[in-house]
Amino acid sequence: MYKILWLCCCLVACQQSVPTNDTPAPNVSAPAPVVADDDWVTTKTGKKIRRAAQNITIHFDDGWQKSDMDFHLSYCEQMMAGLSDKIDPKVFCPCFLDKIQYYYEPIYFKEAYEDQQQWNQECYQAALR
């Protein structure tokens, strides 16, 4: 059930991020976004992380457990494989999951994708081929 829910969420999320035109994306890296000092927060364990949108609070001070991260990275990459001609799943998935892992339980990937549009777009731009 857990895997099916994640698959559905990922598919919905991935479909929403695909450009609707057939123009090939340029093969250039997007510049790194400028992040102001007040866009950072510190976890209880002392790790400095990006502040999430919509006043979402830190849920995991050290991020997800390694087993959860490994599973979701692999699963995200598998789900994004069909889009690999437009974006690089090995860039998008770690970029996005590394940000949301402090704020969302692993099963809430879809909610994170919808809530954190800035992170979604930053990672999408970074992963464009």
Backbone torsions as a table, in degrees:
resi	resn	phi	psi	omega
1	MET	NA	-44.3	-178.9
2	TYR	-59.2	-44.3	-178.8
3	LYS	-68.6	-37.6	179.0
4	ILE	-65.5	-43.0	177.9
5	LEU	-60.8	-44.2	-179.1
6	TRP	-64.4	-42.1	179.6
7	LEU	-60.1	-47.0	179.7
8	CYS	-61.3	-44.5	-180.0
9	CYS	-62.9	-44.7	-178.3
10	CYS	-66.2	-41.9	179.0
11	LEU	-62.1	-43.9	177.8
12	VAL	-62.7	-45.1	-179.3
13	ALA	-63.0	-44.6	-177.7
14	CYS	-66.7	-38.8	179.9
15	GLN	-65.3	-33.9	-179.3
16	GLN	-71.3	-23.7	-174.1
17	SER	-93.9	-5.0	-177.1
18	VAL	-80.7	129.0	176.9
19	PRO	-61.1	145.9	-176.1
20	THR	-86.2	-15.8	178.7
21	ASN	-90.4	166.3	-178.0
22	ASP	-99.5	13.6	178.6
23	THR	-70.8	126.6	-179.9
24	PRO	-65.3	142.8	179.3
25	ALA	-74.4	141.7	177.3
26	PRO	-66.1	150.4	-177.9
27	ASN	-92.0	61.9	177.9
28	VAL	-131.8	151.5	178.3
29	SER	-82.8	140.0	175.3
30	ALA	-74.4	143.5	177.3
31	PRO	-64.9	148.7	178.6
32	ALA	-64.7	135.8	180.0
33	PRO	-66.8	146.9	177.0
34	VAL	-79.2	127.6	-177.5
35	VAL	-116.9	119.7	179.7
36	ALA	-72.5	157.0	179.9
37	ASP	-58.0	-33.0	-178.9
38	ASP	-79.7	1.3	175.9
39	ASP	-90.0	7.8	-178.6
40	TRP	-116.8	147.5	173.5
41	VAL	-131.3	162.0	179.0
42	THR	-116.0	130.9	178.2
43	THR	-74.7	169.9	178.2
44	LYS	-62.1	-25.0	180.0
45	THR	-87.5	1.2	175.9
46	GLY	93.0	3.6	179.4
47	LYS	-81.2	131.4	178.7
48	LYS	-90.1	121.6	-177.4
49	ILE	-131.4	162.9	178.0
50	ARG	-67.2	142.0	175.7
51	ARG	-73.4	137.1	178.0
52	ALA	-84.0	154.6	176.3
53	ALA	-72.7	166.4	173.9
54	GLN	61.4	30.7	175.4
55	ASN	55.5	32.2	177.6
56	ILE	-74.0	134.8	-177.5
57	THR	-94.5	160.3	179.8
58	ILE	-65.8	128.9	-179.5
59	HIS	-105.0	-34.2	-180.0
60	PHE	-126.6	107.4	-177.1
61	ASP	-62.6	-28.3	179.0
62	ASP	-109.4	11.4	-176.4
63	GLY	80.7	-175.0	-179.2
64	TRP	-70.0	160.0	172.0
65	GLN	-64.7	150.9	-177.5
66	LYS	-55.7	-40.5	-178.6
67	SER	-63.7	-39.4	177.4
68	ASP	-66.1	-44.8	-179.1
69	MET	-63.9	-45.6	179.6
70	ASP	-59.0	-44.8	179.7
71	PHE	-61.2	-48.6	-176.1
72	HIS	-71.4	-33.5	174.1
73	LEU	-62.6	-47.8	179.7
74	SER	-62.6	-45.5	-177.5
75	TYR	-66.9	-42.1	177.8
76	CYS	-60.5	-46.2	179.7
77	GLU	-61.4	-39.5	177.5
78	GLN	-64.6	-42.6	-178.5
79	MET	-69.5	-31.5	-178.6
80	MET	-86.9	-6.2	-176.9
81	ALA	-56.6	-34.0	179.2
82	GLY	-68.0	-15.6	179.2
83	LEU	-104.9	8.9	-171.3
84	SER	-64.0	-15.7	175.0
85	ASP	-75.0	-18.7	-178.7
86	LYS	-107.3	-40.4	179.1
87	ILE	-134.1	155.7	180.0
88	ASP	-93.2	110.0	-179.5
89	PRO	-59.8	-29.8	-179.6
90	LYS	-74.5	-8.3	173.2
91	VAL	-101.5	-49.4	-176.3
92	PHE	-61.8	-50.2	-172.9
93	CYS	-61.0	-52.4	179.2
94	PRO	-65.3	-35.6	179.3
95	CYS	-58.5	-50.1	-176.5
96	PHE	-73.8	-46.4	-177.9
97	LEU	-65.6	-34.8	178.3
98	ASP	-62.4	-29.4	179.6
99	LYS	-81.4	-45.7	-172.9
100	ILE	-79.0	-16.1	-173.1
101	GLN	-61.4	-17.9	-179.9
102	TYR	-90.2	-17.9	-171.3
103	TYR	-112.9	-24.5	-174.0
104	TYR	-125.1	143.6	168.8
105	GLU	-66.8	149.3	-175.8
106	PRO	-53.1	-33.0	-177.2
107	ILE	-72.7	-8.0	-177.3
108	TYR	-103.3	36.8	177.8
109	PHE	-57.6	-45.8	-177.3
110	LYS	-61.0	-44.5	179.1
111	GLU	-62.6	-40.9	178.2
112	ALA	-62.7	-42.9	180.0
113	TYR	-60.3	-42.1	-179.1
114	GLU	-75.0	-39.5	-178.2
115	ASP	-71.3	-42.0	-169.7
116	GLN	-101.6	62.6	-176.7
117	GLN	-60.8	-35.7	179.8
118	GLN	-63.8	-46.6	178.8
119	TRP	-64.3	-41.2	178.8
120	ASN	-56.4	-49.6	-178.0
121	GLN	-68.4	-38.7	177.4
122	GLU	-59.6	-46.5	-177.8
123	CYS	-70.0	-38.7	177.6
124	TYR	-61.8	-47.1	179.6
125	GLN	-61.7	-41.0	179.7
126	ALA	-64.7	-28.7	-174.9
127	ALA	-94.3	-3.7	-180.0
128	LEU	-59.2	139.4	178.1
129	ARG	-93.6	NA	NA
